[in-house]
Amino acid sequence: MPVFDLATTELRALNASLHALDKNGENAEFEVINPRGAHAVAVGIDAPVDVHIKGSVGYYCAGMNETANITVHGHAGPGVAENMMSGKVVIKGDASQYAGATAHGGLLVIEGNASSRCGISMKGIDIVVKGNIGHMSAFMAQSGNLVVLGDAGDALGDSLYEARLFVRGKVKSLGADCIKKDMRPEHIELLGKLLSDAGITDVKPEEFTRYGSARQLYNFNIDNADAY
Amino acid sequence: MCGIVGLFLKDKSLEPQLGTLLSEMLVTMTDRGPDSAGIAIYGADQNNLAKLTIQSPDPETDFAGLTDELRAAGISNASILPKSTHAVITVAADQIDATRKALGELRPNVRVMGTGSVMEIYKEVGLPKDVLERFKISDMSGTHGIGHTRMATESAVTTLGAHPFSTGLDQCLVHNGSLSNHNNLRRELSHQGIHMETENDSEVAAAYLTGEMDKGKNLGEALTSALDDLDGFFTFVVGTKSGFGVVRDPIACKPAVMAETDAYVAFGSEYRALVNLPGIEDARVWEPEPATVYFWEH
């Protein structure tokens, strides 16, 4: 297994090696040590590979990820897994603002807390946060699922489109057009699968409340034509 | 962007290393702002003495003979220690205002960067590495300090526009962000008699906190009021003679990471700034919450 020590190796060497992997090849395995808060660690991967990052990372770790499984054994800075397409990213510690922003697919698991704007403009990613999330999370979220085992901050799901938000703890406040919804059997089933994918076995889907779009904000309403 | 760092020592044995630790932290943040850099260091208290950190665009001319001229002007114990474009004038604690007045007459081009019993401020245009080297910050010891590297937005790239800003005895502030109501506030604070040197928004924040603390508030209470009265983006790190505070605006776009051990409390715009601190592997590391005041006191 290649080991990259970022205390002695340029970040670009690591990312170039990851980009050189064959997207149709065997599953590879990389280890990264001493990331020391570096930005853009393991970004833009498009191949089957397990990347183990031993330490905390800075901005945009695992951004644009496709296929790869990336685990950060530490905290992650702003924008972790931003614009991820597929694959899995696990943060063992906390994540800073806009984790999983604009991401189209894949699974992001944050074992600690995520701060503000978690899942902002998410477009299909599944995000599971074991701790709490900060304010303005899932702002303008378009599709995908955000699962929070702890509490959510202010203005959850503001201007939400079609993403599903599942929160087990308290929600400080809901954003514009975000409402509480019933947990139907298909949601229990979906949530059960998401929790299992995230390796969570001690929490039941029935403990969560579902939130989603009231679908009032962005629809053209003919009765209001004079106001447009 | 801008990069800010702060270090508040709890373990006295680290005090000789304060300048070195803070310098490493600030140099790591160079990518966040190359325009100017500055640092405030809180050193040992000298009984009944006070310090004025001054700056001159022409230090050779301005600092020459200044000790004698100040003494002749009635500042009997004045002594001056030049450091590049800055100098620290030590005077009796009750002679700060008299010294400021005498300086205004003797050396109209000299600017007072900060005053107090323990605080010294050094700031210049240029990269953090060069600015820190110029003032030999690594050799300095102290109890706490804050630093800033600037990407200018609200006022010109000048020495006076660099951070930290000091508007009260032993008080200083660094800012990442931009304020939107600073012109109104500047007028109000001027009416209260608080002096500001520049058109810079961050100096207004420093002056605002000075004004609140003049009303009898402690640092924590002054920072809480700032959340109501300051409009705009901010992450502030603030120092007082014995205290160290952090506050972020409610939107909290401007990044912040903190670390605490038994030996210190540290602040960085990014985690990268903290990685060389002793024992960081076992520190409690967290992101300060929006609209929440954090402060520590010795």
Chai-1 contact restraints between the chains, C-beta under 6 A:
chainA,res_idxA,chainB,res_idxB,connection_type,confidence,min_distance_angstrom,max_distance_angstrom,comment,restraint_id
A,R36,B,V275,contact,1.0,0.0,6.0,A-B,restraint_1
A,G37,B,Y271,contact,1.0,0.0,6.0,A-B,restraint_2
A,G37,B,R272,contact,1.0,0.0,6.0,A-B,restraint_3
A,G37,B,V275,contact,1.0,0.0,6.0,A-B,restraint_4
A,S56,B,Y271,contact,1.0,0.0,6.0,A-B,restraint_5
A,G58,B,E270,contact,1.0,0.0,6.0,A-B,restraint_6
A,G58,B,R272,contact,1.0,0.0,6.0,A-B,restraint_7
A,S96,B,E287,contact,1.0,0.0,6.0,A-B,restraint_8
A,S115,B,E287,contact,1.0,0.0,6.0,A-B,restraint_9
A,S116,B,A252,contact,1.0,0.0,6.0,A-B,restraint_10
